[in-house]
Amino acid sequence: MTGSRLDVDSGELGRDLVALVLTVVELLRQLMERQAIRRIDQGDLTDSQVEEIGTTLMMLDQRMAELCEQHGVRPEDLNLDLGPLGSLLPRE
């Protein structure tokens, strides 16, 4: 393979990296949301804490949408196909 070169589109590479980072952030956001819902369902939070969690989760969701739009990534691009294991992110 002498003389062969790998041509890499730096713009596409940057977009792919942003999509990967946003995928990890979205996975963590969804895990936090599920944990918060479990705690709310258990009834061990005050009304104030429930309200604060709800507001925080809405803000995180909005910020993720803004980041996706800012970097030209569609939310559905964040769900990686893991082959026989299915998709990384559960369908909401």
Buried (B, 14 or more C-beta within 10 A) or exposed (E): EEEEEEEEEEEEEEBEEBBEBBBEBBBEBBEBBEEBEEBBEEEEBEEEEBEEBEEEBEEBBEEBEEBBEEBEBEBEBBBEEEEEEEEBBEEE
